[in-house]
């Protein structure tokens, strides 16, 4: 899922009210890994994507709804320009 780190990860974290540190611990990665994803320095691995999907499922959050919301927000911003 391209762009997952810069869009979906921070939104998912905010939805559940977690810091980067707590989120990293919950999905089994380092804080610096989450930070690099969110800054766009590195892509989320397939293994991490699976952990993020499981995390979202446990918290009853559909990743697709976050992705759709992000696309809608981008469309609205472009339309205002």
N, C-alpha and C positions, 0 to 999 in steps of 0.2 A: 504494500500500500504506500505509494509514493507520497511524501510529505506528511506522513503520519506523525513524525516527531515534532514538527513545527506547528501542526494544527491540532491533531486529535489528542496527543499526549497532554499538552497543557490544559486543554478543555476538560478532558477526562479527570485530571487531577483536581481541577477547580470544582467540578461537579461533586466530587466526593470529599472535598475540603482537605486535601492532602498537600503537604510540602513536597518538594522534589525528593527530599531525603526519605520521607515515609513511603512515597510511591515507589521509589527505587527498591526499598527494602521489601515492599509487598510483592513486587514482581521478580525479585531476585537479581537485580543489576546494581551497579554502583551509582552514586549520586552524580558523579561526573559523566556517566553514560547518559543519564536522563538530561542533564544540562546540555551535553553536546547534541542530543536529538532536538531539543527545543530551540537551540540556536542554529540548527541546520548544518552543523559541522559534520554530522555523520547520519546515515540512514539507519532505521530500525531493522535489526536482523529478523529473519523468519522465526527463529526461536523466541525472540522477544515479542514479536507480533502475536504469537500463540499465547504467551503469558499475559499480554495486554488484553487479548480477547477473553481469556478466562477471567481475568480481573473484572472486566466490564460485565461479563455474564453474572458473576457472583454478586455484583452491585446492581444488577438488573438495569444495566444501561446498554442500549444498542449503539454500537460504534457507527453504524450506518446513519443514525439520526444526527450524530455529531458531524459526520462528513457532509451530509446534506445541508445541515445548518451552516457550515463553513462555506459551501459553494453558494448558498443563498446570500449570505453576508457579503461575499466578494462581488456578486452580481449587483447587489444594491449599491455598493460603494462605487462600482464602475458607472452605474446609471446616474449617480449624482454628479459625476465629474463633467 
